[in-house]
């Protein structure tokens, strides 16, 4: 963890979380545990996470993220996770919220390396997201797919797209504000599409397409718009995203 930055009025801490090996290989288990007891913290990563190719889909490459937020605010905004062709990846996230805690969360996954022409023609992914408030489940999602299977191809699944993103916020927003955001980010969008809904006290936005940067830009716009509407202050964008 690099030293904390405090670029915002109100003392929110910006934390850059580093993973020196640079990626997850055969048999690796990477666990990230974050607890915020008071105040506000934004945690991000300086670069994309990577899951490297394994042979014959043997041992699972696992990443587990546990986020606990008491009477506080956590913004967990990592850069995307890139799954190289041939991985056997398991991505698990569990979020525990207190009664009055606030959360901004996103997770962006890229299958293959579309930027260099590598498709996801072999490999497996199991993904799980669970959000609880005071031990009551608010959101539980699971995804399991193998390259070329029905889930990766069907209209109910990945539709042969390479990039999938989900964003979760605990703030309330007027339907008109969310509709304006949706119209803005989908305007003249050639690849992929955003959707948004509110349920169980959560705002849930999704992206399915071919562009991880476009996904994060759309999510960033939603985050800053709702934060400014809720608190009256536009949050500072982490400087590391511009380097």
Backbone torsions as a table, in degrees:
resi	resn	phi	psi	omega
1	UNK	NA	124.6	177.6
2	UNK	-76.4	170.7	-179.4
3	UNK	-63.2	152.5	-177.0
4	UNK	-76.9	146.5	172.5
5	UNK	-112.7	150.4	178.4
6	UNK	-130.5	72.5	-174.0
7	UNK	-85.1	-1.3	-171.5
8	UNK	-117.8	150.4	170.8
9	UNK	-63.6	133.2	-179.2
10	UNK	104.9	-9.8	171.3
11	UNK	83.4	21.3	176.5
12	UNK	-63.2	131.9	179.2
13	UNK	-86.4	130.8	172.6
14	UNK	-102.4	124.3	-176.4
15	UNK	-122.4	131.1	177.2
16	UNK	-105.3	118.6	-176.7
17	UNK	-97.9	119.9	-176.1
18	UNK	-104.6	144.9	172.7
19	UNK	-122.7	92.9	-171.4
20	UNK	-53.5	-36.6	178.4
21	UNK	-63.3	-22.4	175.4
22	UNK	84.6	-3.8	-179.7
23	UNK	-179.0	176.0	-178.2
24	UNK	-116.6	127.7	-176.7
25	UNK	-117.2	-172.6	-175.3
26	UNK	-51.1	122.5	174.7
27	UNK	81.3	-2.6	-179.6
28	UNK	-70.5	147.1	170.5
29	UNK	-130.5	112.1	-179.4
30	UNK	-105.7	122.8	-179.4
31	UNK	-120.0	130.3	179.6
32	UNK	-119.4	120.5	179.7
33	UNK	-119.8	121.6	-179.8
34	UNK	-129.4	128.2	175.5
35	UNK	-127.2	128.3	176.4
36	UNK	-116.1	116.1	-175.8
37	UNK	-93.9	-29.9	179.8
38	UNK	-157.8	162.3	178.6
39	UNK	76.6	-156.9	-177.0
40	UNK	-134.4	140.8	179.2
41	UNK	-141.5	138.3	170.4
42	UNK	-112.0	124.0	180.0
43	UNK	-119.3	128.9	178.8
44	UNK	-142.1	-178.1	-180.0
45	UNK	-122.8	150.4	-177.8
46	UNK	-77.9	-12.6	-178.1
47	UNK	-156.9	171.3	177.9
48	UNK	-66.5	145.6	169.7
49	UNK	-80.7	153.6	-175.9
50	UNK	-135.3	136.1	171.3
51	UNK	-113.3	117.0	-172.7
52	UNK	-89.0	159.6	-176.0
53	UNK	-59.6	138.9	173.5
54	UNK	-118.6	168.0	-178.8
55	UNK	-97.7	129.9	171.2
56	UNK	59.5	22.7	176.7
57	UNK	52.2	46.3	-176.5
58	UNK	-75.9	-104.4	-176.7
59	UNK	-71.2	150.4	179.4
60	UNK	-77.9	140.3	170.2
61	UNK	-98.7	116.5	-167.9
62	UNK	-119.4	137.2	170.1
63	UNK	-125.8	125.4	179.8
64	UNK	-119.2	126.8	178.9
65	UNK	-118.2	121.8	177.3
66	UNK	-117.4	116.9	-178.8
67	UNK	-115.8	127.5	179.4
68	UNK	-126.4	124.4	-176.6
69	UNK	-127.4	116.5	179.8
70	UNK	-86.6	-127.3	177.1
71	UNK	-84.8	72.6	-168.8
72	UNK	-159.3	-176.6	177.5
73	UNK	-130.4	130.2	175.8
74	UNK	-124.0	130.8	171.4
75	UNK	-114.8	103.9	-179.5
76	UNK	-100.4	102.7	-170.4
77	UNK	-129.9	64.9	-179.3
78	UNK	-73.0	158.3	170.5
79	UNK	-72.4	172.1	-169.4
80	UNK	-65.0	159.6	173.0
81	UNK	-105.6	122.2	-177.9
82	UNK	-101.6	123.3	178.1
83	UNK	-100.7	109.1	178.8
84	UNK	-65.4	155.6	177.2
85	UNK	-56.5	131.4	176.7
86	UNK	94.5	8.5	-179.3
87	UNK	-76.3	166.0	169.9
88	UNK	-130.5	80.4	-165.5
89	UNK	-102.7	143.5	171.9
90	UNK	-128.8	120.4	-179.7
91	UNK	-116.8	117.2	-175.0
92	UNK	-127.1	129.1	178.8
93	UNK	-130.7	131.0	175.7
94	UNK	-128.1	128.7	-176.7
95	UNK	-122.0	126.0	178.2
96	UNK	-113.9	120.0	-178.0
97	UNK	-111.8	142.9	172.1
98	UNK	-81.6	-178.8	-174.6
99	UNK	-62.3	-38.8	-174.6
100	UNK	-116.3	17.4	-177.2
101	UNK	-78.8	156.3	177.7
102	UNK	-119.5	147.7	-177.3
103	UNK	-140.1	137.2	163.2
104	UNK	-126.7	122.2	-173.2
105	UNK	-137.9	139.3	166.4
106	UNK	-142.8	157.8	178.2
107	UNK	-144.6	121.3	-177.9
108	UNK	-122.1	125.5	-177.4
109	UNK	-122.2	133.9	178.7
110	UNK	-115.5	124.7	177.6
111	UNK	-91.0	119.8	-176.1
112	UNK	78.1	-166.4	178.5
113	UNK	-127.5	77.3	-176.1
114	UNK	-59.8	-26.5	-179.2
115	UNK	-63.8	-27.4	179.1
116	UNK	-115.2	18.0	173.2
117	UNK	81.9	12.2	179.3
118	UNK	-94.4	116.5	178.5
119	UNK	-87.1	168.5	178.5
120	UNK	-95.3	79.7	-174.6
121	UNK	-93.8	-12.2	173.9
122	UNK	-150.2	150.7	-179.8
123	UNK	129.4	171.3	-177.7
124	UNK	-137.6	151.9	175.5
125	UNK	-140.1	131.0	167.8
126	UNK	-122.4	125.8	-175.2
127	UNK	-130.0	138.2	-177.9
128	UNK	-140.4	134.2	176.8
129	UNK	-131.6	127.2	178.1
130	UNK	-131.9	130.4	178.2
131	UNK	-124.5	127.0	179.9
132	UNK	-126.7	145.9	168.8
133	UNK	-123.8	118.7	-175.4
134	UNK	50.7	46.0	177.4
135	UNK	70.7	5.9	177.6
136	UNK	-98.5	125.2	-177.0
137	UNK	-68.9	129.6	175.6
138	UNK	-104.9	-32.6	-177.6
139	UNK	-154.2	127.2	174.3
140	UNK	-134.7	119.7	-178.6
141	UNK	-132.2	144.4	176.6
142	UNK	-138.5	140.0	177.7
143	UNK	-133.6	132.2	175.1
144	UNK	-136.6	125.1	179.1
145	UNK	-148.8	155.2	171.4
146	UNK	-124.3	147.7	-178.1
147	UNK	-54.2	128.4	177.3
148	UNK	83.7	-2.5	-178.5
149	UNK	-82.6	-179.1	-174.6
150	UNK	-63.2	-38.0	-179.3
151	UNK	-63.9	-36.7	-178.4
152	UNK	-75.7	-20.1	-174.8
153	UNK	-106.1	-28.9	-166.7
154	UNK	-75.1	162.4	177.2
155	UNK	-67.4	-22.1	176.6
156	UNK	-87.0	-6.3	-178.7
157	UNK	-116.6	-129.3	-174.2
158	UNK	-83.2	-13.6	178.7
159	UNK	54.8	31.5	-179.8
160	UNK	62.2	21.9	174.3
161	UNK	-86.4	159.3	-175.3
162	UNK	-98.4	-19.9	-169.9
163	UNK	-126.4	128.4	178.7
164	UNK	-130.4	134.1	-178.9
165	UNK	-136.4	147.3	174.7
166	UNK	-133.9	140.9	178.1
167	UNK	-130.5	137.3	-178.7
168	UNK	-129.6	129.6	176.2
169	UNK	-130.0	145.6	179.1
170	UNK	-95.7	-8.3	178.7
171	UNK	-71.3	150.5	174.1
172	UNK	-91.5	144.5	177.3
173	UNK	-141.8	147.3	178.2
174	UNK	-65.1	145.5	179.8
175	UNK	-56.8	-36.2	-179.0
176	UNK	-62.7	-38.0	179.3
177	UNK	-65.5	-43.1	-179.7
178	UNK	-67.8	-37.3	178.0
179	UNK	-66.1	-37.7	177.7
180	UNK	-64.3	-42.0	177.9
181	UNK	-62.9	-45.3	-177.3
182	UNK	-62.5	-42.5	178.4
183	UNK	-63.9	-38.7	-178.8
184	UNK	-67.0	-47.3	-174.6
185	UNK	-75.7	-25.2	179.1
186	UNK	-92.1	-2.3	-179.1
187	UNK	-67.1	121.0	178.4
188	UNK	56.3	31.5	178.0
189	UNK	-82.5	116.3	-175.8
190	UNK	-83.0	-31.8	-176.0
191	UNK	-126.0	119.2	174.1
192	UNK	87.2	176.0	-176.3
193	UNK	-156.4	144.0	174.3
194	UNK	-97.9	149.6	170.4
195	UNK	-135.6	163.5	-179.8
196	UNK	-153.6	148.6	178.1
197	UNK	-152.7	162.3	172.8
198	UNK	-124.0	129.6	175.0
199	UNK	-163.0	151.3	178.4
200	UNK	53.0	34.4	179.2
201	UNK	76.3	14.1	-179.0
202	UNK	-122.1	147.5	165.0
203	UNK	-99.9	125.1	-176.8
204	UNK	-123.0	116.2	177.4
205	UNK	-111.7	149.2	-178.0
206	UNK	-138.0	154.3	174.9
207	UNK	-136.0	139.9	172.3
208	UNK	-139.1	119.3	-177.3
209	UNK	-177.4	-145.9	-173.1
210	UNK	-125.6	9.0	-170.2
211	UNK	-137.6	103.4	-178.7
212	UNK	-65.6	-37.5	178.9
213	UNK	-64.0	-42.9	178.3
214	UNK	-62.9	-37.6	177.7
215	UNK	-62.0	-49.9	-178.5
216	UNK	-66.4	-35.1	177.4
217	UNK	-64.0	-42.7	177.7
218	UNK	-64.2	-43.8	178.0
219	UNK	-64.2	-39.9	179.0
220	UNK	-62.1	-40.5	178.5
221	UNK	-62.1	-41.0	178.7
222	UNK	-65.9	-45.4	179.3
223	UNK	-57.7	-51.0	-176.5
224	UNK	-68.9	-36.3	-180.0
225	UNK	-65.2	-47.1	-178.9
226	UNK	-69.4	-38.7	179.0
227	UNK	-62.2	-43.7	179.8
228	UNK	-66.1	-38.4	178.7
229	UNK	-67.2	-36.8	-175.0
230	UNK	-81.7	-44.1	-172.6
231	UNK	-106.1	-15.4	-176.4
232	UNK	83.1	1.9	-178.2
233	UNK	-127.2	129.7	177.3
234	UNK	-80.3	125.8	-176.7
235	UNK	-68.7	152.7	178.2
236	UNK	-80.2	133.6	176.7
237	UNK	-76.1	132.1	179.0
238	UNK	-55.1	131.6	-177.5
239	UNK	-63.0	-29.8	-176.0
240	UNK	-64.3	-22.5	180.0
241	UNK	-69.6	-17.9	-176.8
242	UNK	-99.9	6.7	-177.4
243	UNK	-109.0	NA	NA
